[in-house]
Amino acid sequence: MVSWFGPAAYLELHRGPTHSLLLLPFWAFAFSWVLAKILRDPGGWRALYGVTVMGIALHIAGDLITSYGTMIFWPLSDMRPGIGTTFIIDLWFSGIILAGLLASMLFRKTRIPSVAASIILCAYVGFQYVQKQHAIEFAREYAQRSGLAGEVTAQPRPVSPFNWTVFVSDERLHHIAHINLVREEPRSYKPGDGFVARLDSAYQPPGLAQWETRSRYGERDVALEAWQSPALAFFRWFAELPALEASDADGRCHWFVDLRFGSPGRDVMPFRFGACKENSIWRAYERDNAERIPLR
């Protein structure tokens, strides 16, 4: 719903006020009151308040384990913490939840399926956290061997908890590799193998990792000027791994992405924003293929 107010507002508000732990009691009261009216519960909102609190808290926790960032302390802070263990759409994570729901429907007289699914789900996220540490250690060892100084991070990727994109980032460059932590041989992809196979084949065994570089701002000072302009303040706040996507031939417009959301094998890169200099003023735009969409 936030997207109705525009792409910049989406970045600024998505996982914001509705995901604040500080506002959770208020949201729980509002939902409990509405549900009590709809269900005509004789106990009123108080009878539903506990389960509503639990549902909202679990939703916030589910968002926190991804890399997007969640403003859990809004409005006191716009910090966006994210544990970053789980890809935004994780088939295994969703499968565990679905299996638990189906088993609970089949065995309604016992809580065992729901409890078992909850334990397995928590264990799976813990397992993903361990894999993230392995991915970070791999990148850190590469940085040491290569004499690179910079921040080492790892981003979860689709299909498998062993698929990661690792980064060694300094003030100008990102060094990037797509790896599968347990794969010993590269996985080939042939047309017709399917979308999931195409996504999975991009991740190489650690010993065969192919490192590439992406520039934060390119080689032109004007691109850095565009990035630092007030027009892109909202994207500087949001993007944790910013990179220059392209500059127009005339040097007027410069486009940036956040590499957290760049998965090989996907045709679409979300959150593409840039600034164009018009009458000595930088103005923000969203990039949709070749189309330039003005913001605000």
Wavefront OBJ file of the C-alpha trace (Angstrom):
o trace
v 0.000 0.000 0.000
v 2.927 2.344 0.712
v 3.909 2.103 -2.979
v 0.843 4.229 -3.836
v 2.799 7.230 -2.556
v 5.685 6.625 -4.968
v 8.921 4.610 -5.079
v 10.856 6.942 -2.777
v 8.109 6.799 -0.155
v 8.109 3.019 -0.501
v 11.775 2.843 0.493
v 11.293 5.342 3.308
v 8.170 3.769 4.835
v 8.135 0.077 3.897
v 8.863 -1.961 7.024
v 8.672 1.272 8.967
v 5.812 2.433 11.229
v 3.863 -0.818 10.933
v 6.973 -2.825 11.870
v 8.017 -0.818 14.910
v 8.352 -2.726 18.164
v 7.607 0.543 19.942
v 4.255 0.831 18.160
v 3.423 -2.881 18.401
v 1.063 -2.416 21.392
v -0.893 0.216 19.452
v -1.190 -1.910 16.301
v -2.169 -4.939 18.372
v -4.946 -2.942 20.049
v -6.214 -1.605 16.696
v -6.322 -5.045 15.066
v -7.793 -6.701 18.167
v -10.576 -4.105 18.347
v -11.441 -4.516 14.641
v -11.343 -8.324 14.849
v -13.516 -8.344 17.953
v -16.116 -6.295 16.075
v -15.965 -8.548 13.025
v -16.068 -11.798 15.013
v -18.434 -10.406 17.639
v -16.256 -11.916 20.322
v -17.972 -11.603 23.717
v -14.597 -10.968 25.354
v -13.978 -7.922 23.199
v -10.533 -6.790 22.084
v -8.917 -8.011 25.311
v -9.676 -11.622 24.421
v -7.772 -11.281 21.127
v -4.981 -8.959 22.218
v -2.447 -11.634 23.175
v -2.665 -13.595 19.949
v -2.576 -10.360 17.933
v 0.607 -9.248 19.687
v 2.148 -12.625 18.943
v 1.133 -12.509 15.269
v 2.542 -9.019 14.685
v 5.756 -9.837 16.582
v 6.286 -12.971 14.503
v 5.777 -10.973 11.313
v 8.396 -8.436 12.409
v 10.792 -11.270 13.309
v 10.226 -12.839 9.901
v 11.212 -9.575 8.224
v 14.224 -9.042 10.495
v 15.936 -12.214 9.310
v 16.105 -10.866 5.733
v 18.537 -8.253 4.418
v 16.021 -5.548 3.530
v 16.112 -3.841 6.908
v 13.274 -3.164 9.356
v 12.780 0.053 11.334
v 11.968 -1.644 14.623
v 12.678 1.521 16.653
v 10.574 3.940 14.590
v 9.832 6.828 15.281
v 12.799 7.227 17.643
v 15.224 5.964 14.999
v 15.160 5.204 11.278
v 17.935 2.628 11.659
v 17.180 -0.461 9.565
v 18.664 -3.548 11.246
v 18.515 -6.859 9.437
v 20.069 -10.166 10.421
v 20.447 -11.184 6.787
v 20.256 -14.951 7.162
v 17.315 -15.577 4.848
v 16.502 -14.596 1.282
v 13.318 -12.585 0.872
v 11.580 -15.586 -0.731
v 13.033 -18.761 0.769
v 11.414 -21.945 -0.521
v 12.641 -24.061 2.397
v 11.486 -21.543 5.005
v 8.056 -21.273 3.387
v 7.890 -25.048 2.944
v 8.421 -25.670 6.660
v 5.594 -23.264 7.506
v 3.286 -24.824 4.922
v 4.044 -28.363 6.126
v 3.345 -27.305 9.703
v 0.003 -25.753 8.736
v -1.086 -28.800 6.753
v -0.074 -31.185 9.537
v -1.934 -29.048 12.074
v -5.069 -29.214 9.925
v -4.825 -32.995 9.694
v -4.107 -33.495 13.404
v -6.230 -30.814 15.024
v -6.414 -32.443 18.434
v -2.699 -32.121 19.144
v -0.207 -29.264 19.179
v 2.686 -31.485 18.199
v 2.727 -30.508 14.466
v 2.742 -26.768 15.196
v 5.363 -27.061 17.930
v 7.547 -29.321 15.782
v 7.285 -26.963 12.787
v 8.197 -23.972 14.967
v 11.255 -25.742 16.349
v 12.376 -26.850 12.887
v 11.861 -23.319 11.541
v 13.989 -21.765 14.269
v 16.649 -24.441 13.765
v 16.669 -23.731 10.019
v 17.258 -19.994 10.573
v 20.027 -20.869 13.023
v 21.550 -23.141 10.388
v 21.411 -20.286 7.886
v 23.205 -18.024 10.362
v 26.042 -20.554 10.595
v 26.269 -20.671 6.790
v 26.470 -16.879 6.687
v 29.464 -16.971 9.027
v 31.136 -19.519 6.736
v 30.514 -17.254 3.731
v 31.944 -14.233 5.553
v 35.008 -16.224 6.590
v 35.551 -17.291 2.976
v 35.426 -13.663 1.822
v 37.675 -12.539 4.666
v 40.316 -15.108 3.710
v 40.150 -13.929 0.087
v 40.605 -10.321 1.208
v 43.652 -11.240 3.262
v 45.234 -13.229 0.405
v 44.570 -10.417 -2.051
v 45.700 -7.610 0.206
v 42.263 -5.974 0.166
v 41.127 -3.711 2.958
v 37.414 -3.184 3.313
v 34.173 -4.341 4.862
v 33.314 -8.017 4.378
v 29.637 -8.928 4.045
v 27.517 -11.799 2.752
v 24.010 -11.718 1.309
v 21.651 -14.735 1.201
v 20.512 -15.861 -2.205
v 17.611 -17.959 -3.530
v 17.103 -21.710 -3.923
v 19.553 -22.979 -1.282
v 20.805 -21.945 2.177
v 24.290 -22.629 0.793
v 23.985 -19.968 -1.937
v 25.582 -16.648 -1.004
v 26.961 -13.541 -2.630
v 29.999 -12.273 -0.742
v 31.432 -8.759 -0.850
v 34.692 -7.097 0.045
v 33.887 -3.397 -0.173
v 36.067 -0.318 0.170
v 35.292 3.334 -0.499
v 35.348 2.902 -4.287
v 34.890 -0.757 -5.249
v 32.939 -3.881 -4.380
v 34.723 -7.199 -4.949
v 31.982 -9.790 -5.479
v 31.687 -13.564 -5.790
v 28.648 -15.856 -6.022
v 29.335 -19.108 -4.174
v 27.693 -22.314 -3.016
v 29.402 -23.362 0.206
v 29.096 -27.139 -0.282
v 29.268 -27.502 -4.055
v 32.352 -29.259 -5.383
v 31.582 -29.074 -9.108
v 30.013 -26.231 -11.098
v 26.355 -26.732 -11.921
v 25.629 -26.263 -15.599
v 22.452 -24.761 -16.978
v 20.832 -25.499 -20.317
v 17.853 -23.679 -21.812
v 14.758 -25.505 -20.717
v 16.104 -26.536 -17.310
v 13.753 -24.101 -15.629
v 13.873 -20.866 -13.683
v 15.033 -22.417 -10.390
v 17.899 -24.240 -12.096
v 18.927 -21.006 -13.817
v 19.093 -19.206 -10.481
v 20.998 -22.010 -8.777
v 23.609 -22.544 -11.498
v 25.199 -19.125 -10.926
v 26.728 -20.148 -7.591
v 30.155 -21.696 -7.905
v 32.141 -23.978 -5.585
v 34.307 -21.851 -3.272
v 37.476 -23.176 -4.869
v 36.278 -22.003 -8.295
v 34.802 -18.678 -7.206
v 34.949 -16.020 -9.887
v 35.512 -12.591 -8.386
v 34.325 -9.469 -10.166
v 34.365 -5.783 -9.273
v 31.662 -3.151 -9.286
v 32.336 0.530 -8.808
v 30.386 2.533 -6.279
v 30.563 5.761 -8.302
v 32.513 5.057 -11.472
v 35.575 6.959 -12.587
v 33.876 10.308 -13.202
v 33.707 12.825 -10.379
v 30.350 14.001 -11.666
v 28.828 10.592 -10.844
v 30.029 10.941 -7.258
v 28.548 14.438 -7.229
v 25.214 12.989 -8.357
v 25.358 10.327 -5.646
v 26.079 12.896 -2.951
v 23.380 15.300 -4.131
v 20.345 16.075 -1.931
v 18.170 14.480 -4.621
v 19.460 11.013 -3.732
v 19.528 11.437 0.035
v 16.717 8.891 0.407
v 18.641 6.254 -1.572
v 21.917 6.910 0.252
v 20.030 6.242 3.479
v 18.559 3.017 2.102
v 21.332 1.439 0.007
v 23.911 -0.570 1.949
v 25.857 -1.746 -1.108
v 25.444 1.075 -3.639
v 26.953 0.722 -7.090
v 26.883 2.774 -10.259
v 24.715 1.050 -12.848
v 25.197 3.435 -15.761
v 25.853 7.020 -16.783
v 24.207 8.680 -19.747
v 26.483 9.508 -22.653
v 26.139 13.245 -22.097
v 27.017 12.893 -18.409
v 23.777 14.473 -17.211
v 22.224 11.399 -15.559
v 23.835 8.776 -13.340
v 22.032 5.641 -12.175
v 22.618 3.575 -9.051
v 21.493 0.240 -7.605
v 21.820 -1.577 -4.294
v 23.749 -4.822 -4.811
v 21.917 -6.466 -1.919
v 19.120 -7.106 -4.399
v 21.137 -8.243 -7.417
v 20.758 -12.003 -7.824
v 22.363 -13.570 -10.919
v 19.832 -15.257 -13.152
v 17.109 -12.715 -12.474
v 16.032 -10.493 -15.328
v 14.936 -7.595 -13.141
v 16.991 -5.464 -10.765
v 14.753 -3.608 -8.307
v 15.334 -0.161 -6.837
v 17.134 1.619 -9.674
v 17.437 5.328 -8.991
v 19.494 8.163 -10.362
v 20.010 11.891 -10.484
v 20.026 14.152 -13.540
v 21.471 17.642 -13.593
v 18.925 20.160 -14.859
v 19.750 23.876 -14.771
v 22.536 23.210 -12.261
v 20.169 21.311 -9.948
v 20.216 17.539 -9.394
v 16.769 15.940 -9.670
v 15.920 12.378 -8.680
v 14.465 9.799 -11.068
v 13.535 6.152 -11.065
v 14.769 4.035 -13.950
v 12.354 1.564 -15.536
v 14.202 -0.041 -18.448
v 14.955 2.934 -20.705
v 12.214 5.095 -19.192
v 13.084 7.903 -16.783
v 10.385 8.516 -14.160
v 10.629 11.731 -12.085
v 10.303 11.426 -8.309
v 8.512 13.636 -5.826
l 1 2 3 4 5 6 7 8 9 10 11 12 13 14 15 16 17 18 19 20 21 22 23 24 25 26 27 28 29 30 31 32 33 34 35 36 37 38 39 40 41 42 43 44 45 46 47 48 49 50 51 52 53 54 55 56 57 58 59 60 61 62 63 64 65 66 67 68 69 70 71 72 73 74 75 76 77 78 79 80 81 82 83 84 85 86 87 88 89 90 91 92 93 94 95 96 97 98 99 100 101 102 103 104 105 106 107 108 109 110 111 112 113 114 115 116 117 118 119 120 121 122 123 124 125 126 127 128 129 130 131 132 133 134 135 136 137 138 139 140 141 142 143 144 145 146 147 148 149 150 151 152 153 154 155 156 157 158 159 160 161 162 163 164 165 166 167 168 169 170 171 172 173 174 175 176 177 178 179 180 181 182 183 184 185 186 187 188 189 190 191 192 193 194 195 196 197 198 199 200 201 202 203 204 205 206 207 208 209 210 211 212 213 214 215 216 217 218 219 220 221 222 223 224 225 226 227 228 229 230 231 232 233 234 235 236 237 238 239 240 241 242 243 244 245 246 247 248 249 250 251 252 253 254 255 256 257 258 259 260 261 262 263 264 265 266 267 268 269 270 271 272 273 274 275 276 277 278 279 280 281 282 283 284 285 286 287 288 289 290 291 292 293 294 295 296
